[in-house]
Amino acid sequence: MSNSHPPTQTDASTLLTDTIRRRICSILTDPDPPVSERDLAGELAARCLDTPANEITPDQRQQQLIQLHHHQLPKLADYGLVTYDQSMRTVSITDAGREALAAVSDGQQNPRAAVTVTN
């Protein structure tokens, strides 16, 4: 990341407004870390296509793998939401990632009221 200061919680939460990035972090909260990039790609494809993981084709997994490797995981790592080891091709969520995911999830489940009622 080119910023000279660390990203704020607001920056991280804004990053997770993207459905794919939110799904990635959600997937990473389930298993024991680290997760292989390949396994993550398969599970992400299954969730995006709403298909059982064992029905994902090699092409569908490969498409997600390319997107993860070149775009999504480096961006999430830049913001400190995941730890991404490109040489081992493994990834795990960080505490900051868990916090940002919880903040975004809470905001979606409990949106602020558009109107304030006063007596």
Residue frames as a rotation matrix with the C-alpha (Angstrom) as fourth column:
MET 1
0.583 0.812 0.000 0.00
0.812 -0.583 0.000 0.00
0.000 0.000 -1.000 0.00
SER 2
-0.123 -0.696 0.708 1.34
0.683 -0.577 -0.448 3.42
0.720 0.429 0.546 -0.84
ASN 3
0.763 0.421 0.490 -0.04
-0.047 -0.720 0.692 5.28
0.644 -0.551 -0.530 2.20
SER 4
-0.325 -0.931 0.165 2.55
-0.202 -0.102 -0.974 6.39
0.924 -0.350 -0.155 4.72
HIS 5
-0.553 0.208 0.807 0.20
-0.831 -0.062 -0.553 5.69
-0.065 -0.976 0.207 7.62
PRO 6
-0.965 0.198 0.173 -1.56
0.190 0.980 -0.067 2.45
-0.183 -0.032 -0.983 8.58
PRO 7
-0.539 0.832 0.134 -5.13
0.018 -0.148 0.989 2.02
0.842 0.535 0.065 7.37
THR 8
-0.685 0.391 0.614 -7.89
-0.727 -0.321 -0.607 2.89
-0.040 -0.863 0.504 9.81
GLN 9
-0.696 0.538 0.476 -10.75
0.241 0.799 -0.551 0.62
-0.677 -0.269 -0.686 10.88
THR 10
0.303 0.815 -0.494 -12.99
-0.265 -0.426 -0.865 2.74
-0.915 0.393 0.087 8.63
ASP 11
-0.162 -0.456 -0.875 -10.69
-0.977 -0.053 0.208 2.07
-0.141 0.888 -0.437 5.66
ALA 12
-0.962 -0.252 0.107 -10.81
-0.248 0.968 0.051 -1.67
-0.117 0.023 -0.993 6.38
SER 13
-0.338 0.915 0.222 -14.57
0.257 0.317 -0.913 -1.70
-0.905 -0.251 -0.342 6.81
THR 14
0.299 0.397 -0.868 -14.99
-0.677 -0.553 -0.486 0.21
-0.673 0.733 0.103 3.56
LEU 15
-0.602 -0.603 -0.523 -12.84
-0.798 0.455 0.395 -2.39
-0.001 0.655 -0.755 1.82
LEU 16
-0.944 0.231 0.234 -15.22
0.167 0.950 -0.263 -5.09
-0.283 -0.209 -0.936 3.08
THR 17
-0.073 0.937 -0.341 -18.28
-0.511 -0.329 -0.794 -3.46
-0.856 0.117 0.503 1.53
ASP 18
-0.259 -0.105 -0.960 -17.23
-0.929 0.299 0.218 -5.49
0.264 0.949 -0.174 -1.51
THR 19
0.695 0.688 0.210 -19.17
-0.718 0.677 0.160 -8.79
-0.032 -0.262 0.965 -1.44
ILE 20
0.654 -0.493 -0.574 -16.26
0.039 0.779 -0.626 -10.93
0.755 0.387 0.529 -2.64
ARG 21
-0.413 -0.864 0.289 -13.82
-0.266 -0.189 -0.945 -9.57
0.871 -0.467 -0.152 -0.06
ARG 22
-0.091 0.476 0.875 -16.40
-0.995 -0.083 -0.059 -10.02
0.044 -0.876 0.481 2.67
ARG 23
0.883 0.408 -0.231 -16.94
-0.422 0.907 -0.011 -13.64
0.205 0.107 0.973 1.56
ILE 24
0.177 -0.907 -0.381 -13.18
0.004 0.388 -0.922 -14.26
0.984 0.162 0.073 1.61
CYS 25
-0.609 -0.419 0.673 -12.89
-0.609 -0.297 -0.735 -13.03
0.508 -0.858 -0.074 5.19
SER 26
0.307 0.810 0.500 -15.99
-0.950 0.295 0.104 -14.97
-0.063 -0.507 0.860 6.19
ILE 27
0.779 -0.094 -0.620 -14.56
-0.155 0.929 -0.336 -18.19
0.608 0.358 0.709 4.73
LEU 28
-0.179 -0.979 -0.093 -11.30
-0.033 0.101 -0.994 -17.59
0.983 -0.175 -0.051 6.59
THR 29
-0.266 0.129 0.955 -13.09
-0.928 -0.302 -0.217 -17.34
0.261 -0.944 0.200 9.95
ASP 30
0.725 0.686 -0.057 -14.34
-0.659 0.716 0.231 -20.94
0.199 -0.130 0.971 9.66
PRO 31
0.763 -0.410 -0.501 -11.29
0.289 0.908 -0.303 -23.22
0.579 0.086 0.811 9.28
ASP 32
0.657 -0.675 -0.336 -8.05
0.379 -0.090 0.921 -23.45
-0.652 -0.732 0.196 11.17
PRO 33
0.865 -0.366 -0.343 -5.49
-0.501 -0.638 -0.584 -21.15
-0.006 0.678 -0.735 9.59
PRO 34
-0.490 0.031 -0.871 -3.65
-0.592 -0.745 0.306 -21.04
-0.640 0.666 0.384 7.36
VAL 35
0.515 0.711 0.479 -5.80
0.064 0.525 -0.849 -22.02
-0.855 0.468 0.225 4.39
SER 36
-0.532 -0.675 0.510 -4.33
0.584 0.143 0.799 -22.91
-0.613 0.723 0.318 1.03
GLU 37
-0.621 0.231 -0.749 -5.06
-0.527 -0.831 0.181 -20.45
-0.580 0.507 0.637 -1.72
ARG 38
-0.863 0.256 -0.436 -6.45
-0.243 0.546 0.802 -23.35
0.443 0.798 -0.409 -3.80
ASP 39
-0.600 0.658 -0.455 -8.91
0.794 0.560 -0.237 -24.45
0.099 -0.504 -0.858 -1.10
LEU 40
-0.466 0.392 -0.793 -10.01
0.198 -0.828 -0.525 -20.86
-0.863 -0.401 0.308 -0.57
ALA 41
-0.785 0.130 -0.605 -10.61
-0.597 -0.417 0.685 -20.49
-0.163 0.900 0.405 -4.32
GLY 42
-0.799 0.488 -0.351 -12.79
0.239 0.794 0.558 -23.60
0.551 0.362 -0.752 -4.37
GLU 43
-0.413 0.654 -0.634 -14.89
0.864 0.060 -0.500 -22.53
-0.289 -0.754 -0.589 -1.40
LEU 44
-0.560 0.175 -0.810 -15.23
-0.138 -0.984 -0.117 -18.98
-0.817 0.047 0.575 -2.76
ALA 45
-0.875 0.242 -0.420 -16.40
-0.417 0.067 0.906 -20.33
0.248 0.968 0.042 -6.14
ALA 46
-0.652 0.649 -0.393 -18.94
0.661 0.740 0.125 -22.55
0.372 -0.178 -0.911 -4.36
ARG 47
-0.331 0.528 -0.782 -20.35
0.658 -0.464 -0.592 -19.63
-0.676 -0.711 -0.194 -2.37
CYS 48
-0.672 0.040 -0.740 -20.41
-0.393 -0.866 0.309 -17.22
-0.628 0.498 0.598 -5.32
LEU 49
-0.752 0.354 -0.557 -22.15
-0.476 0.293 0.829 -19.76
0.456 0.888 -0.052 -7.55
ASP 50
-0.076 0.717 0.693 -24.33
-0.955 0.147 -0.256 -21.14
-0.286 -0.681 0.674 -4.74
THR 51
0.538 0.083 -0.839 -23.15
-0.505 0.828 -0.243 -24.63
0.675 0.554 0.487 -5.65
PRO 52
0.949 -0.253 0.186 -21.78
-0.009 0.571 0.821 -27.46
-0.314 -0.781 0.539 -3.49
ALA 53
0.295 -0.931 -0.214 -17.98
-0.759 -0.365 0.539 -27.37
-0.580 0.003 -0.814 -3.36
ASN 54
-0.329 -0.450 0.830 -17.70
0.048 0.870 0.491 -30.86
-0.943 0.202 -0.265 -4.87
GLU 55
0.461 0.562 0.687 -19.54
0.741 0.182 -0.646 -29.62
-0.488 0.807 -0.333 -7.99
ILE 56
0.636 -0.325 -0.700 -17.14
-0.396 -0.916 0.066 -26.76
-0.663 0.235 -0.711 -8.73
THR 57
0.924 -0.306 0.231 -15.29
0.362 0.501 -0.786 -27.32
0.125 0.809 0.574 -12.00
PRO 58
0.067 -0.978 -0.198 -11.51
0.921 -0.016 0.390 -26.90
-0.385 -0.208 0.899 -12.31
ASP 59
-0.373 -0.172 0.912 -12.12
0.686 -0.713 0.146 -23.85
0.625 0.680 0.384 -14.56
GLN 60
0.626 0.670 0.398 -14.38
0.176 -0.619 0.765 -22.20
0.760 -0.409 -0.506 -11.97
ARG 61
0.764 -0.439 -0.473 -11.77
0.557 0.081 0.826 -22.81
-0.324 -0.895 0.306 -9.24
GLN 62
-0.201 -0.919 0.339 -9.00
0.973 -0.148 0.176 -21.50
-0.111 0.366 0.924 -11.50
GLN 63
0.056 0.301 0.952 -10.89
0.472 -0.848 0.240 -18.28
0.880 0.436 -0.190 -12.25
GLN 64
0.945 0.314 0.096 -11.26
0.050 -0.426 0.903 -17.58
0.324 -0.849 -0.418 -8.53
LEU 65
0.523 -0.820 -0.231 -7.65
0.757 0.323 0.568 -18.57
-0.392 -0.472 0.790 -7.88
ILE 66
-0.262 -0.605 0.752 -6.35
0.875 -0.477 -0.079 -16.05
0.406 0.637 0.655 -10.41
GLN 67
0.348 0.496 0.796 -8.54
0.112 -0.865 0.490 -13.29
0.931 -0.082 -0.357 -8.97
LEU 68
0.968 -0.011 -0.249 -7.46
0.249 0.052 0.967 -14.14
0.002 -0.999 0.053 -5.43
HIS 69
0.295 -0.955 -0.042 -3.74
0.905 0.265 0.334 -14.31
-0.307 -0.136 0.942 -6.21
HIS 70
-0.462 -0.564 0.684 -3.47
0.823 -0.561 0.093 -11.17
0.332 0.606 0.723 -8.31
HIS 71
-0.310 0.423 0.852 -6.08
-0.001 -0.896 0.444 -8.87
0.951 0.137 0.278 -6.82
GLN 72
0.601 0.782 0.163 -8.13
-0.126 -0.109 0.986 -9.73
0.789 -0.614 0.033 -3.74
LEU 73
0.707 -0.322 -0.630 -5.57
0.693 0.496 0.523 -11.25
0.144 -0.806 0.574 -1.36
PRO 74
-0.434 -0.889 0.147 -2.83
0.820 -0.457 -0.343 -8.64
0.373 -0.028 0.928 -1.95
LYS 75
-0.254 0.412 0.875 -5.38
-0.126 -0.911 0.392 -5.87
0.959 -0.011 0.283 -1.34
LEU 76
0.809 0.577 -0.112 -6.69
-0.007 0.200 0.980 -7.50
0.588 -0.792 0.166 1.85
ALA 77
0.357 -0.774 -0.523 -3.10
0.925 0.371 0.083 -8.04
0.130 -0.514 0.848 3.01
ASP 78
-0.464 -0.516 0.720 -2.20
0.480 -0.829 -0.285 -4.40
0.744 0.214 0.633 2.29
TYR 79
0.076 0.612 0.787 -4.95
-0.481 -0.669 0.567 -3.36
0.873 -0.422 0.244 4.70
GLY 80
-0.762 -0.511 0.398 -3.84
-0.585 0.279 -0.761 -5.89
0.278 -0.813 -0.512 7.32
LEU 81
0.207 0.938 0.279 -7.05
-0.977 0.215 0.001 -7.92
-0.059 -0.273 0.960 7.14
VAL 82
1.000 0.020 0.000 -5.30
-0.020 0.997 -0.080 -11.14
-0.001 0.080 0.997 6.12
THR 83
0.060 -0.994 0.087 -1.83
-0.597 0.034 0.801 -12.61
-0.800 -0.100 -0.592 6.30
TYR 84
0.955 0.281 -0.098 -0.94
-0.221 0.446 -0.867 -13.79
-0.200 0.850 0.488 2.80
ASP 85
-0.003 -0.967 0.256 2.17
-0.303 0.245 0.921 -15.87
-0.953 -0.075 -0.293 2.21
GLN 86
0.610 0.278 -0.742 2.60
-0.756 -0.076 -0.650 -15.79
-0.237 0.958 0.164 -1.58
SER 87
-0.388 -0.817 -0.426 5.54
-0.884 0.461 -0.080 -18.20
0.262 0.346 -0.901 -1.57
MET 88
-0.935 0.094 0.342 3.60
-0.083 0.880 -0.469 -20.86
-0.345 -0.467 -0.815 0.41
ARG 89
-0.667 0.743 -0.060 0.28
-0.248 -0.146 0.958 -19.80
0.703 0.654 0.281 -1.18
THR 90
-0.325 0.565 -0.759 -1.49
0.891 0.452 -0.045 -19.75
0.317 -0.691 -0.650 2.18
VAL 91
-0.496 0.263 0.828 -3.74
-0.176 -0.964 0.201 -17.19
0.851 -0.046 0.524 3.78
SER 92
-0.326 0.457 -0.827 -5.28
0.917 0.366 -0.159 -16.56
0.230 -0.811 -0.539 7.19
ILE 93
0.478 0.579 0.661 -7.45
0.331 -0.816 0.474 -13.83
0.813 -0.008 -0.582 8.64
THR 94
-0.710 -0.703 0.042 -5.97
0.291 -0.347 -0.892 -11.40
0.642 -0.621 0.451 11.17
ASP 95
-0.440 0.536 -0.721 -7.59
0.815 -0.100 -0.571 -10.00
-0.378 -0.838 -0.393 14.29
ALA 96
-0.686 0.160 -0.710 -8.06
-0.259 -0.965 0.032 -6.74
-0.680 0.206 0.703 12.37
GLY 97
-0.850 0.370 -0.375 -9.83
-0.303 0.238 0.923 -8.71
0.430 0.898 -0.091 9.64
ARG 98
-0.528 0.661 -0.533 -12.17
0.783 0.622 -0.004 -10.31
0.329 -0.419 -0.846 12.16
GLU 99
-0.470 0.309 -0.827 -12.94
0.491 -0.687 -0.536 -6.90
-0.733 -0.658 0.171 13.68
ALA 100
-0.795 0.149 -0.589 -13.62
-0.502 -0.707 0.498 -5.29
-0.342 0.691 0.637 10.31
LEU 101
-0.772 0.531 -0.350 -15.84
0.081 0.627 0.775 -8.20
0.631 0.569 -0.527 9.24
ALA 102
-0.426 0.617 -0.662 -17.81
0.902 0.231 -0.365 -7.94
-0.073 -0.752 -0.655 12.50
ALA 103
-0.594 0.169 -0.787 -18.19
0.082 -0.960 -0.268 -4.17
-0.800 -0.223 0.556 12.05
VAL 104
-0.830 0.288 -0.478 -19.48
-0.546 -0.239 0.803 -4.56
0.117 0.927 0.355 8.50
SER 105
-0.662 0.591 -0.461 -21.78
0.433 0.804 0.408 -7.44
0.612 0.070 -0.788 9.49
ASP 106
-0.478 0.474 -0.740 -23.20
0.750 -0.217 -0.624 -5.45
-0.457 -0.853 -0.252 12.42
GLY 107
-0.713 0.150 -0.684 -23.82
-0.294 -0.951 0.097 -2.48
-0.636 0.270 0.723 10.15
GLN 108
-0.797 0.420 -0.435 -25.74
-0.373 0.225 0.900 -4.62
0.476 0.879 -0.023 7.68
GLN 109
-0.519 0.611 -0.598 -27.84
0.694 0.710 0.123 -6.35
0.499 -0.351 -0.792 10.32
ASN 110
0.153 0.527 -0.836 -28.59
0.893 -0.436 -0.111 -3.18
-0.423 -0.730 -0.537 12.25
PRO 111
-0.395 -0.313 0.863 -28.71
0.740 -0.666 0.097 -0.29
0.545 0.677 0.495 9.79
ARG 112
-0.884 0.057 -0.464 -29.19
0.273 -0.743 -0.611 3.13
-0.379 -0.667 0.642 11.27
ALA 113
0.093 0.993 0.072 -32.71
0.821 -0.036 -0.570 4.45
-0.563 0.112 -0.819 11.15
ALA 114
-0.473 -0.198 0.859 -33.35
0.771 -0.566 0.294 6.96
0.428 0.801 0.420 8.39
VAL 115
0.083 0.588 0.804 -35.75
-0.110 -0.797 0.594 8.90
0.990 -0.138 -0.001 10.61
THR 116
-0.889 -0.323 -0.325 -35.35
0.301 0.124 -0.946 9.79
0.345 -0.938 -0.013 14.24
VAL 117
0.148 0.989 0.013 -38.58
0.479 -0.083 0.874 9.80
0.866 -0.123 -0.485 16.23
THR 118
-0.923 -0.382 0.042 -38.88
0.166 -0.496 -0.852 12.45
0.347 -0.780 0.521 18.93
ASN 119
-0.137 0.897 -0.420 -41.70
0.985 0.170 0.042 13.20
0.109 -0.408 -0.907 21.38
